[in-house]
Amino acid sequence: MNEYKLITVVQTKEYVYIRIFVNETLVNPEGLIKLKHSELDQLFRDLFKGSKGKCIRLKYINT
């Protein structure tokens, strides 16, 4: 069963820019994926359901 990580790198009022990892491997090395907030929510729900809970959502905080 695959494990997913959705990492929010940048968040604006309209969009979120994310990186996606599947089994600890980055699947979008060419750049960030731009989604609307509702699209990210739906993606997370679909992956969470399909992976039987092996999906997490993180926010990157640059300090």
C-alpha positions in Angstrom: 0.0 0.0 0.0 1.4 3.4 -0.9 2.0 6.1 1.6 1.4 9.8 0.6 2.6 13.1 2.0 1.2 16.4 0.7 3.4 19.2 1.8 2.1 22.8 1.5 5.1 25.0 0.6 3.3 28.3 -0.2 -0.2 29.3 0.5 -2.1 32.3 -0.8 -5.7 33.4 -0.5 -6.7 31.5 -3.7 -4.0 28.8 -4.2 -1.7 26.3 -2.5 1.6 25.2 -3.9 2.5 21.7 -2.9 5.0 18.9 -3.1 3.8 15.3 -3.2 5.8 12.3 -1.9 4.8 8.7 -2.5 6.6 6.2 -0.4 9.2 8.9 0.5 9.9 9.7 -3.2 9.2 13.2 -4.5 6.8 12.8 -7.5 7.1 16.5 -8.7 10.8 17.3 -8.8 10.3 19.7 -11.7 8.4 22.2 -9.5 5.5 22.9 -7.2 1.9 21.8 -8.0 -0.6 24.7 -7.9 -4.1 23.9 -6.6 -7.1 25.7 -5.4 -7.8 25.0 -1.7 -10.9 23.0 -2.6 -8.9 20.9 -5.1 -6.3 20.1 -2.4 -9.0 19.1 0.1 -10.5 16.8 -2.5 -7.1 15.3 -3.4 -6.3 14.7 0.2 -9.7 13.0 0.8 -9.3 10.8 -2.3 -5.7 9.7 -1.4 -6.6 9.2 2.3 -9.6 7.0 1.4 -7.6 5.1 -1.3 -4.6 4.5 0.9 -6.7 3.5 3.9 -5.3 6.3 6.1 -1.7 6.3 4.9 -1.8 9.9 3.8 -0.7 13.0 5.7 -0.9 16.7 5.1 1.9 18.9 6.3 2.7 22.6 6.1 6.3 23.7 5.5 7.4 26.4 7.8 10.6 28.2 6.8 12.4 29.6 9.9 
